Amino acid sequence: MDWKESVSLWQRLERARKPVMLYGMGNGADKILDELARRGIAAAGVFASDEFCRGQIFRGFRVINYKQARERFGEMIVLVAFGTQLPEVMERIKRIAREQELYIPDVPVYGGGIFDKDYLMLHEAELRRAYALLADGLSRETFRDMVEYKLSGKPEYLYRCESRPAEACKNILKLGNSECYVDVGAYTGDTIHDFIEMTDGYERIFAIEPDARNFARLKSAVEGFARIVCWNVAAHEREGRITFAQRGGRNSAASGAGWTVPANSLDNLLAGERVTYIKYDVEGEEAAALRGTEHIIREQKPRLLVSAYHRNEDLFRLPLLIKGMRPDYKVHLRHFPCIPAWDTNYYFV
């Protein structure tokens, strides 16, 4: 398997003569600025949409809007430093890309390291092993485009491999009306509502959410629905306690700083229960949660949906881990419209 991109985004930026401008603020921008500084690449500034830039200072830069940036610099390299699924925001990014050299750097949501040429060479054997497991053409195209995107930062690879959740539900999951669904990382109940809308009924639902504020909203969201059990616990590989950053949003996650919360394995929580479908979206702890489900996976072979974008290694580590538990799984990969490479999921059926 040969890769089209021979130069990484970071190599390209090291050679760039145009000013480098970040589009957006927040955690992603922090990580991009840190990596630029590590490589000795100077950022020229930060711009944001009109509604976000007024009076803002970010990392010592006065935040301006795109019009002001264009007036100041003319041609520039734009690095998109935030994530979005909103069609109007994605279209705005495409409009800027028609005027400027634009990239969307892939920086991991959790964990360290950058997916550059060195990383690709270090893990190429594992990437090839994971690619060989894929069961359909769209999965293989998505995998190749994902690697090319992570290396180059070019958004066209993300756009090219987009598919829709309805396609995965219809062609891969094929859910029935008697599912026993486990929502690991249930957030505020949105994915439970999605599941109920996709099916004509269900047998039971188990919802797992460690963040206290999210859990309160989850309980409220499922009130009135029958046969739903909610646990305010972190899914992990064994029973105990883990340190957890409770942010009251989608980015609540296991962390080196924060509160300690109870944790347990799905094998313990669901002992003796019938399980037909599990969704894992646990902010970088997918591998630990999967190891804590090994008995259920080996014994029952439930359908699995596993987020594959929180850590660099998720693209190859997660399918290799699960196929090691049940070699007879068929493996599929899908990316839904989102930038950067978020909402990229493995399906095991």
Secondary structure, 3 states (H helix, E strand, C coil): CCCCCCCCHHHHHHHCCCCEEEECCCHHHHHHHHHHHHCCCCCCEEECCHHHHCCCEECCEECECHHHHHHHHCCCEEEECCCECCHHHHHHHHHHHHHCEEECCCCCCCCCCCCCHHHHHHHHHHHHHHHHCECCHHHHHHHHHHHHHHHHCCHHHHHHCECCHHHHHHHHHCCCCCEEEEEECCCCCHHHHHHHHHCCCEEEEEEECCCHHHHHHHHHHHCCCCCEEEECCEECCCCEEEEEECCCCCCCEECCCCEEEEEECHHHHCCCCCCCEEEECCCCCHHHHHHCCHHHHHHHCCEEEEECCCCCCHHHHHHHHHHHHCCCCCEEEEECCCECCCCEEEEEC
